[in-house]
Amino acid sequence: MAFRLTIPDEAKEYLRSVNSLDPNQVKSICTLVSRYITNEKCSLQFNDLMTSLSLDEEIMDRCVCAMGFLFSECFKHSVNPFDFSNAINDAPITEEVKAILTQFYDHISITMRKTTPSAGNRETDYSEITDVQWRLDVELGNESLYRIYRPSFLVEVDSQRGEEKRSDFFETDYSTLRSITQELENAIQSSWEVSCSDFRYLMKYA
């Protein structure tokens, strides 16, 4: 199962701002963001670039945070440059913008793997989920005058680590599944907020 980046609602709003830019503006901001990530020397500064592109600070902030989130999260999850376009498929951006981002993600990926040799082997450090199937079971029961419905979910998760394949089965009720879903949503939101905080720091001090 290929990685698909889940994008918070606020991040989607920020990404829509990227669509309002022309291709050269997108490339210029991508250059700045990619060099924040790879720590390459760069004569570009946030304020200078903002002025040269004739953009206001809010738009620049949104674009840097949104692009930085896509790039850093995909690299963190070892997304291959060939799979980047599919990984960000939920991003509300045009195909032209997606093509530009893909080009810069390729540069980031190559540069980071040169400077961090272990990065190329990170995929062996964990199991990759290859398939998820689920089944809903409903238990019917009568208590006094009321009919009781007790839904439960049976989930099968297939994964692979190197040559080793395994299947795990889980049974859970709806409330537990909803609680897990909420925890995942909170984790995604937290990743977005941390990413924005990091890139805003770089905007000021890099």
C-alpha positions as CSV (number, residue, x, y, z in Angstrom):
1,M,0.0,0.0,0.0
2,A,1.6,3.2,-1.2
3,F,2.0,6.1,1.3
4,R,-0.7,8.8,0.9
5,L,-0.1,12.0,2.9
6,T,-3.2,13.1,4.9
7,I,-3.5,16.8,4.7
8,P,-5.2,18.9,7.5
9,D,-7.9,21.4,6.4
10,E,-5.7,24.4,7.3
11,A,-2.9,23.0,5.2
12,K,-5.3,22.7,2.3
13,E,-6.3,26.3,2.6
14,Y,-2.6,27.3,2.6
15,L,-2.0,25.1,-0.5
16,R,-4.8,26.9,-2.4
17,S,-2.7,30.0,-2.1
18,V,0.1,28.3,-4.1
19,N,-2.4,27.9,-7.0
20,S,-2.6,31.7,-7.2
21,L,1.1,32.1,-8.1
22,D,2.6,32.0,-11.5
23,P,5.1,29.1,-12.2
24,N,8.2,31.2,-11.7
25,Q,7.0,32.4,-8.3
26,V,6.3,28.8,-7.3
27,K,9.8,27.7,-8.4
28,S,11.4,30.6,-6.5
29,I,9.7,29.7,-3.3
30,C,10.4,26.0,-3.8
31,T,14.1,26.9,-4.1
32,L,14.0,28.8,-0.8
33,V,12.1,26.0,1.0
34,S,14.2,23.2,-0.4
35,R,17.4,24.9,0.8
36,Y,15.8,25.4,4.2
37,I,15.4,21.6,4.3
38,T,18.7,20.6,2.8
39,N,20.7,23.3,4.6
40,E,22.4,24.3,1.4
41,K,24.0,27.7,1.1
42,C,21.5,30.2,-0.4
43,S,21.7,33.9,-1.2
44,L,17.9,34.0,-1.0
45,Q,16.3,35.5,2.1
46,F,12.6,35.3,2.9
47,N,12.0,39.1,3.0
48,D,14.1,39.8,-0.1
49,L,12.4,37.1,-2.1
50,M,9.0,38.3,-0.9
51,T,9.8,41.8,-2.2
52,S,11.2,40.6,-5.5
53,L,8.1,38.4,-6.2
54,S,5.8,41.3,-5.1
55,L,3.9,39.1,-2.6
56,D,2.5,40.1,0.7
57,E,3.8,38.4,3.9
58,E,0.7,36.3,4.5
59,I,0.9,34.7,1.1
60,M,4.6,34.0,1.4
61,D,4.1,32.5,4.9
62,R,1.3,30.2,3.6
63,C,3.3,29.0,0.6
64,V,6.5,28.3,2.6
65,C,4.6,26.5,5.3
66,A,2.5,24.5,2.8
67,M,5.4,23.5,0.6
68,G,7.6,22.7,3.6
69,F,5.0,20.4,5.1
70,L,4.6,18.4,1.9
71,F,8.3,18.1,1.3
72,S,9.4,17.3,4.9
73,E,6.5,14.9,5.7
74,C,7.1,12.9,2.5
75,F,10.8,12.7,3.1
76,K,10.2,11.7,6.7
77,H,8.1,8.8,5.5
78,S,10.8,7.8,2.9
79,V,8.6,8.6,-0.1
80,N,10.4,7.8,-3.4
81,P,10.6,10.8,-5.8
82,F,8.7,8.7,-8.4
83,D,5.8,8.2,-5.9
84,F,5.7,11.8,-4.6
85,S,3.0,12.9,-7.0
86,N,0.7,10.1,-5.8
87,A,1.6,10.7,-2.1
88,I,0.3,14.3,-2.3
89,N,-2.7,13.4,-4.4
90,D,-5.1,14.9,-1.8
91,A,-3.4,18.3,-2.0
92,P,-5.7,20.8,-3.7
93,I,-3.1,22.0,-6.2
94,T,-3.0,22.2,-10.0
95,E,-1.1,19.6,-12.0
96,E,1.3,22.3,-13.1
97,V,2.1,23.1,-9.4
98,K,2.4,19.4,-8.6
99,A,4.9,18.9,-11.4
100,I,7.1,21.7,-10.1
101,L,6.9,20.4,-6.5
102,T,7.8,16.9,-7.7
103,Q,10.9,18.3,-9.5
104,F,12.1,20.0,-6.3
105,Y,11.3,17.0,-4.1
106,D,13.6,14.9,-6.3
107,H,16.3,17.4,-5.6
108,I,15.7,17.4,-1.9
109,S,15.6,13.6,-1.8
110,I,18.9,13.2,-3.7
111,T,20.7,15.9,-1.6
112,M,19.5,14.6,1.7
113,R,20.6,11.1,0.9
114,K,24.0,12.3,0.0
115,T,24.5,14.2,3.2
116,T,22.7,11.5,5.4
117,P,23.9,8.1,4.1
118,S,21.6,6.2,6.5
119,A,18.6,7.9,5.0
120,G,18.7,5.6,2.0
121,N,18.3,2.5,4.2
122,R,15.5,3.8,6.4
123,E,12.8,1.7,4.6
124,T,14.3,-1.4,6.2
125,D,13.8,-0.1,9.7
126,Y,10.1,-0.7,9.8
127,S,7.3,-2.7,8.4
128,E,5.3,-1.4,5.4
129,I,1.6,-1.9,5.4
130,T,0.6,-3.6,2.1
131,D,-3.1,-4.1,2.5
132,V,-5.9,-3.4,5.0
133,Q,-9.3,-5.2,4.9
134,W,-12.1,-4.8,7.4
135,R,-15.5,-6.4,8.1
136,L,-18.4,-5.1,10.2
137,D,-20.2,-7.6,12.5
138,V,-23.4,-6.6,14.2
139,E,-24.6,-8.6,17.2
140,L,-28.3,-8.4,17.8
141,G,-29.8,-8.9,21.3
142,N,-32.9,-8.2,23.2
143,E,-32.9,-6.6,26.6
144,S,-36.4,-6.1,28.1
145,L,-38.4,-4.3,25.5
146,Y,-35.5,-2.9,23.5
147,R,-33.5,-4.4,20.7
148,I,-29.7,-4.0,21.2
149,Y,-27.2,-3.6,18.3
150,R,-23.6,-4.2,19.2
151,P,-21.4,-3.4,16.1
152,S,-17.8,-4.5,16.0
153,F,-15.1,-4.3,13.4
154,L,-12.7,-7.1,12.4
155,V,-9.6,-5.6,10.8
156,E,-6.9,-7.5,8.9
157,V,-3.6,-5.7,8.3
158,D,-1.0,-7.2,6.0
159,S,2.5,-5.9,6.2
160,Q,6.0,-6.6,4.9
161,R,9.5,-6.0,6.3
162,G,12.2,-7.0,3.9
163,E,11.3,-10.5,2.7
164,E,9.1,-11.2,5.8
165,K,5.4,-10.9,5.4
166,R,2.8,-11.1,8.1
167,S,-1.0,-10.6,8.7
168,D,-2.4,-9.3,12.0
169,F,-6.0,-9.4,13.0
170,F,-7.7,-6.9,15.3
171,E,-11.3,-6.8,16.7
172,T,-12.6,-3.5,18.0
173,D,-15.9,-1.8,18.8
174,Y,-16.9,1.4,17.1
175,S,-16.0,3.7,20.0
176,T,-12.5,2.4,20.3
177,L,-12.0,2.7,16.5
178,R,-13.3,6.2,16.6
179,S,-11.0,7.0,19.5
180,I,-8.0,5.7,17.5
181,T,-9.1,7.7,14.5
182,Q,-9.3,10.8,16.6
183,E,-5.8,10.2,17.9
184,L,-4.4,9.9,14.4
185,E,-6.2,13.1,13.3
186,N,-4.7,14.9,16.3
187,A,-1.2,13.5,15.4
188,I,-1.6,14.8,11.8
189,Q,-2.6,18.2,13.1
190,S,0.3,18.3,15.5
191,S,2.7,17.4,12.6
192,W,1.3,20.3,10.6
193,E,1.6,22.8,13.5
194,V,5.2,21.7,14.3
195,S,6.2,22.0,10.6
196,C,4.7,25.5,10.4
197,S,6.6,26.5,13.5
198,D,9.9,25.2,12.2
199,F,9.6,26.9,8.8
200,R,8.5,30.2,10.4
201,Y,11.6,30.1,12.6
202,L,13.7,29.5,9.4
203,M,12.0,32.4,7.7
204,K,13.1,34.7,10.4
205,Y,16.6,33.4,11.3
206,A,17.9,31.3,8.4
